[in-house]
Each structure stands twice: as structure tokens, then as C-alpha cells.
Amino acid sequence: MSLIHPSAVIEDGAVLGDNVSVGPFAYIGHNVKIGDNTTVASHAVIEGHTTIGKNNRIFPHAAVGTIPQDLKYHGEHVELIIGDNNTIREFTLLNPGTEGGGSVTRIGNGNLLMGYVHLGHDVILGNHCILANGATLAGHVELGDHVVIGGLTPVHQFVKIGDYAMIGGASALAQDIPPFCLAEGNRANLRGLNLTGLRRHIEREEINALKTAYRELFEQGNPLQEVAESIFKTSSSEKVKQLCEFIMNSKRGIPFTRTKHKEDNK
């Protein structure tokens, strides 16, 4: 039995790998490349210079690779590159890059994009991230690996979010969130470390080092950049160094208030 439904439209020039399944009334443009064992469900649209890896699942009514929502875009060659093993749920909108942002939107491997998620132009998404329903990333946003963003949360353009960070649902994020941290609220503020996520992936010794560094950085009332530089020079923990380096390189600043967090005492 054919894996391509008769009502699907696949333009000449599109390249489909082995065992690619295309459902009813789906559309695939002529510059699209799709890797092996990927499924494209009914009414999904994939167009533009879009490259999709292996073992992805694209659900009904997803719009993948449509032109960026940027008034400066005038038909330049831009791309959307998607890795392997991603799940792209219903009504997601994934735009390619723009000339001013490097011309590429890039999605890594093993990500879950729930319904109505939007990734704007020039977004860089790492691996194993979860974006819940209605999370929206503006242009030039960068996410590390294992990031979780709660539902109905918009992220401002040019914001960076580090590895293992979590943003609570219905937040509004306008500044950078360091790796390993938890933020929530409108506007979102740091609330402590993402301890639940860290315990799933990181050794306890490293977590304890991050707790100590977090207190020094955000609860002592000293200048944040100076403290980050000092800790970076003296710490033997690679995770702590990663945290400090992110802070030192932040362009949009870190949103926080100096309050103690009960979970840090556990």
C-alpha cells in the first residue's frame, strides 16, 4: 500500500526519504527535503527551503517553512532546518530565518512542540526541549537543550534561555534565563533552580554546587556580573562555570529579585 495519499500534493523537486508517509490533502513544496520514516499528517503544509530529518511526526494543520513574519523579508533565500525525532503537533507555525539573522531557523533533535506553538524567524532550538500548547517564540530567540516552556507563554525577540531551564506557564519572558534555572510570572522572574529537572539529569554533587552558586549570585546583593566573574574563576564545577558564563555574556539582562528560596535549603 502506498504511503502517499492520492489527495496529497507533492510538487516536482521535493525529496522524500524511505518510508515517508503523507496524509490526505497535505502539501509539500518543491524545495522541501524530508528524511526517512517521517510522517506528515492530513492538511499539513510544508514549503520553502525546508529540510527535515528522520523519524519526525508532523500532525494535521501544521504550517512548516512558510515565509517569515518579518516586514523586512523580500523573498531572499532563507531556510528552515529540522533535526531528527521531533514531534510537531497540530497548528504549529515554524518560520525560516531572515537575511538579518543568519537566514536559518534551526531545530535540533527530540523536541516536542505542542499545539499552536510558534517558532519565529531565526530561532535556534536545541535538543529535547518541550514547548507546551500556545508557547510562542519571537524572532532570534535561542534555547539550549532540555528547556521546558509552559503553555501560553510568549518569549521576546533576542532572548536566550540556557540548558535545563524551565519557564512556567502563562508567563511573559523579556530577558535571558540562565541554564538550570526556573522562571515564571508576567514579567517572568527567576524563582530558583529547576530542581525537578536537574534531579532527572545531573549528579547531586553538581546540584549542590549550583545551589551554592545561585545563592551567591542572586541573594547576597552584590553586583551580578562581578560575582559571576569571580565564581567562574574559582569554581571547579563545569555546570557552575556554564551558569556564570551565560550571565557574563547576557545581552538582555537577567530578571531576578534577591529573595531566599525554600527549595535551596533542601
Buried (B, 14 or more C-beta within 10 A) or exposed (E): EEBBBEEBEBEEEBEBBEEBBBBEBBBBBEBBBBBBBBBBBBBBBBBBBBBBBBBBBBBBBBBBBBBBBBEEBEEEEBBBBBBBBBBBBBBBBBBBBBBBBBBBBBBBBBBBBBBBBBBBBBBBBBBBBBBBBBBBBBBBBBBBBBBBBBBBBBBBBBBBBBBBBBBBBBBBBBBBBBBBBBBBBEEBBBBBBBBEBBEEBBEEEBBEBBBBBBBBBBBEEEEBBEBBBBBBEEBEBEBBBBBBBBBBEBEBEBBBEEEEBEEBEE
